[in-house]
Amino acid sequence: MQDTDGLDRCGVGIRGVAMAIDSVVWLAGSFVAAFAVAAATGQIEATAGSVTSDLEGGAALASMTLWLAIGIGYHTLLEWQFGRTIGKALVSVRVVADDGAPLSLGASLIRNVARLVDWLPFVYLVGIAAIVVSDEQRRIGDRLGGTAVVRP
């Protein structure tokens, strides 16, 4: 959708495909976080055929926190430096400031921390609803960060 500001903003469909691709990175991040915490706490078991961990309590909370930091960091740093994550690059979209300028680190961080709200209650339901009702196709993170997802 070409907006009055000249930006070709992206809707739910293409953004969903990009997020599905980026979910592979989030999944890998969960394994990295779990095994890093398991190794640090001595809760890792290695056998001839596998390596496993069974985290509970504080270790599980530490793993979840590390996983969220990896996921938010992935989006924040790649969008700040390159305007796109791997998923966005593969579907040829990018994140820019509302005026079309490159993102600042602060805008990228705000946008991606707000991703936790957009994700609620599951599978980005709040974010999808926000995009659908927005004239500018912006999720809550885009509104708070002053950003837009566009086709280059």
Buried (B, 14 or more C-beta within 10 A) or exposed (E): EEBEEEBEBBBBEBBBBBBEBBEEBBEEBBEBBBBBBBEEBEBBEEEEEEEEBEBEEEBBEBBBEBBBEBBBEBBBBBBBEBBBBBBBBEBEBBBBBBEEEBBBEEBBBBBBBBBEBBBEEEEBEBBBBBBEEBEBBBBBBBBBBBBBBBBE
